[in-house]
Amino acid sequence: MKSRLFTALGAFLVCTSFASLTSASLIDRGNGLIYDDVLQITWLADANLAATRSFDVSGISSGGSMSWRTAQEWISAMNNADYLNHSEWRMPHVTPINGASFNYSYQLDGTTDVGYNVSEPTTVYAGSIGSEMAHLFYNTLGNTGRYYPTGVESGCLIPPTGCLMNQGPFTNIQSLVDGHSTHSYWNETLYAPNQDLYAWVFNFARGNQGYNYYADDSLLYSAWAVHDGDIGAVPLPPAVYLFGFGLIGLAGMARRKD
C-alpha cells in the first residue's frame, strides 16, 4: 500500500514540476499586468503607458517619449501614485551577459553586452537574463535581430515595426521604422565606463543593445515600467490546498495500516 501511494505521489510531483518547467514564460494577470516567470518580473502590458498617463510629469512628448532623467521622474511619480496598488516600479535593468563582468566591445554574435543577439538562443550566452529587454525580445518573444549571429543581415528591418515580428500579449511596443530611423527604450542602468553621460538602451526595431547620452535632455526615448515579482498573482484556491493536505492525510493512513 505504502509503495503504491508514494509512487503515485512521486508521479504527481514529477508531473507538477514538469508542468511548471514547461509553462509559458509570459502570464497575463489581467489589469494590465504581464508576469515573466523567467525574469520573475511583472511588465506593464502597455509598453508606452506614458503616452496616456504622465502622472503630471512635464517633459513627456505626445507620443510618450522622454529623456532618461524625465523617465526617472515619471517612475517616481508612478510610485508616489501607488499605481495599480504598487509602489516599487522601475525601468528594466542591464547586468553582464556572462554573469560576471561587462564586455563593452560591439559584436553581432551575442558574445558581448553591446550589439546584437544579446542572449539569443543560438549564442554562447543563450538565455542569459543579464539584459531584461534583450531576453524579452530574443527569448520570450522569439524575435530575430537585424543581424544573425553569423553577421549576415536578416532583412527584418522593414516598416512598420522592423524586427519586432512578435510582440506577444503587449501593446504599443515602440519599434516604428521610418526609413532607417528607429526608436529605443531607456534602461535604468547607467553605462559604467561613463556614468555621468550614458545609460543603457535597447532598440526593439533592430534588436540591438547599446548606450546613449542620458545627460542630453533633448534625447527622447521610451520608458517601460516593470516591477519585481509576480504582483498580479491570485492566491491558490482552497481546493488546491485541500488536495495537498489530502495527500498528506493519505500518507498518514498508509503508515497506520502498515
C-alpha positions in Angstrom: 0.0 0.0 0.0 2.7 2.4 1.0 4.8 1.8 -2.1 1.8 2.3 -4.4 0.8 5.6 -2.6 4.3 7.1 -2.7 4.7 6.0 -6.3 1.5 7.9 -7.2 2.6 10.8 -5.1 6.0 10.9 -6.8 4.4 10.8 -10.2 2.1 13.7 -9.2 5.1 15.8 -8.1 7.1 15.0 -11.2 4.2 16.0 -13.5 3.6 19.1 -11.4 7.3 20.0 -11.7 7.3 19.3 -15.5 4.2 21.5 -16.0 6.0 24.3 -14.1 9.2 24.0 -16.2 7.3 24.0 -19.5 4.8 26.7 -18.6 4.6 29.8 -20.8 7.1 32.5 -19.7 4.5 35.3 -20.0 1.4 35.1 -17.9 -1.4 37.6 -18.4 -2.6 38.5 -14.8 -5.2 41.0 -16.1 -5.4 44.6 -15.1 -2.6 45.5 -17.5 0.0 43.2 -15.8 2.1 40.5 -17.6 4.2 38.3 -15.4 7.5 37.0 -16.8 8.2 33.7 -14.9 11.8 33.5 -16.2 12.9 37.0 -15.3 10.5 37.0 -12.3 9.3 40.5 -13.0 5.9 41.9 -14.0 5.8 44.0 -17.1 3.1 46.6 -17.8 1.1 45.3 -20.7 1.1 48.8 -22.2 4.7 49.3 -23.3 4.1 53.0 -23.8 1.9 53.9 -20.8 3.5 57.4 -20.7 1.6 58.4 -23.8 -1.6 58.3 -21.9 -0.5 58.5 -18.2 2.0 61.2 -17.5 1.3 61.3 -13.7 1.7 65.1 -14.1 5.3 64.9 -15.1 6.3 67.5 -17.6 8.7 66.9 -20.5 6.9 63.8 -21.9 6.2 64.1 -25.6 2.7 63.5 -27.0 4.0 60.1 -28.3 5.2 59.1 -24.8 9.0 59.6 -25.3 11.1 61.4 -22.8 14.7 62.0 -21.6 16.3 59.5 -19.2 16.0 61.9 -16.3 12.4 62.6 -17.1 11.8 58.8 -17.2 13.2 58.7 -13.6 10.7 61.4 -12.6 7.9 59.5 -14.3 8.7 56.3 -12.5 8.9 58.1 -9.2 5.5 59.8 -9.8 4.0 56.4 -10.7 5.3 55.0 -7.4 4.0 58.0 -5.5 0.6 57.4 -7.1 0.8 53.8 -5.9 -0.1 52.8 -9.5 -2.1 49.5 -9.6 -1.6 49.4 -5.8 2.2 49.0 -6.1 5.0 51.5 -5.4 8.2 49.9 -6.5 8.1 50.3 -10.2 11.3 50.7 -12.1 12.8 50.6 -15.6 14.4 47.4 -16.9 18.0 46.6 -15.7 21.1 45.5 -17.6 23.8 43.3 -15.9 26.7 41.4 -17.6 25.5 38.9 -20.1 28.2 36.5 -18.9 27.1 36.9 -15.3 30.5 38.3 -14.2 31.7 41.5 -15.9 30.6 43.7 -18.8 32.3 43.4 -22.2 31.8 46.8 -23.9 33.0 45.9 -27.4 30.5 45.9 -30.2 29.7 42.5 -31.7 26.9 40.9 -33.7 27.3 37.3 -32.3 26.0 37.9 -28.8 29.4 37.4 -27.1 29.4 41.0 -25.7 27.0 43.3 -24.0 26.9 45.9 -26.8 25.5 45.0 -30.2 23.1 42.3 -31.5 21.9 38.9 -30.3 22.4 39.5 -26.6 21.1 36.2 -25.0 19.8 35.0 -28.4 19.1 31.2 -28.3 21.9 30.0 -30.6 24.7 32.1 -29.0 27.2 31.2 -26.3 25.2 33.1 -23.7 21.9 31.8 -24.9 19.1 32.6 -22.5 21.1 34.9 -20.3 18.9 37.1 -18.1 21.6 39.9 -17.9 19.5 42.2 -20.1 15.8 42.1 -19.3 14.8 43.7 -22.6 17.1 41.6 -24.7 15.8 38.4 -23.0 12.3 39.5 -23.7 13.0 40.3 -27.4 15.1 37.3 -28.3 14.0 34.5 -26.0 10.5 35.2 -24.7 9.0 36.7 -27.8 11.3 34.8 -30.2 12.2 37.7 -32.5 15.2 37.9 -34.8 17.6 40.9 -34.8 18.7 42.9 -37.8 21.8 40.7 -38.0 22.0 37.0 -37.4 24.8 35.9 -35.0 26.8 34.9 -38.1 26.9 38.6 -39.1 24.6 38.1 -42.1 21.8 40.7 -42.3 18.4 39.1 -41.6 16.4 41.5 -43.7 13.8 42.1 -41.0 14.3 45.9 -40.7 11.3 46.9 -42.8 8.4 49.2 -42.0 6.4 49.5 -39.9 7.7 47.5 -36.9 11.1 46.3 -38.2 12.4 43.2 -36.5 9.7 43.1 -33.9 7.7 40.4 -35.6 6.1 39.2 -32.4 5.1 41.5 -29.5 3.2 38.8 -27.6 0.5 40.0 -25.2 1.9 43.5 -25.1 0.6 46.6 -26.8 2.4 49.7 -28.0 6.0 48.4 -28.0 7.8 51.3 -29.7 9.6 50.0 -32.8 8.4 52.3 -35.6 10.6 52.1 -38.6 10.6 55.3 -40.7 13.3 54.8 -43.4 16.3 53.8 -41.3 15.2 55.9 -38.3 14.2 53.7 -35.3 13.3 54.1 -31.7 14.9 52.9 -28.5 13.9 52.3 -24.8 15.8 53.6 -21.8 17.1 51.1 -19.2 17.5 52.2 -15.6 21.1 51.1 -15.6 23.9 53.6 -16.2 26.8 52.8 -18.6 29.7 52.1 -16.2 32.6 53.4 -18.3 31.0 56.9 -18.1 28.0 57.1 -15.7 28.0 60.9 -15.9 26.9 60.8 -19.6 25.5 57.4 -20.7 22.7 55.0 -19.9 21.9 51.6 -21.5 19.3 51.5 -24.2 17.6 48.7 -26.2 16.1 49.0 -29.7 13.0 46.9 -30.4 13.0 47.6 -34.1 16.6 46.3 -34.6 17.2 44.1 -31.6 20.4 45.8 -30.5 21.6 46.9 -27.1 23.8 49.9 -26.7 24.1 53.1 -24.7 23.3 56.8 -25.3 23.5 60.3 -23.8 21.2 60.4 -20.8 22.8 63.7 -19.9 21.3 65.2 -23.1 17.7 66.1 -22.1 16.8 66.6 -25.7 17.4 62.9 -26.5 13.9 61.4 -26.1 13.4 57.6 -25.9 10.6 55.5 -24.5 10.2 54.2 -20.9 8.7 50.9 -19.9 7.8 50.3 -16.3 8.4 46.9 -14.7 8.0 45.6 -11.1 9.9 42.8 -9.3 7.9 39.7 -8.6 4.5 38.4 -9.6 2.4 41.3 -8.3 -0.7 40.2 -10.1 -0.8 36.6 -8.9 -4.0 35.3 -7.4 -3.6 33.0 -4.4 -4.2 29.3 -4.9 -7.9 28.4 -4.4 -8.7 26.5 -1.2 -9.4 23.3 -3.2 -5.7 23.1 -4.2 -4.5 23.4 -0.6 -7.1 20.8 0.5 -5.8 18.4 -2.2 -2.3 18.9 -0.8 -3.4 18.2 2.7 -5.4 15.2 1.4 -2.3 13.6 0.0 -0.5 14.1 3.4 -3.5 12.5 5.1 -3.4 9.5 2.8 0.3 9.1 3.5 -0.5 9.1 7.3 -3.3 6.5 6.8 -0.9 4.3 4.8 1.7 4.4 7.7 -1.0 3.4 10.2 -2.2 0.5 8.1 1.3 -0.8 7.6 
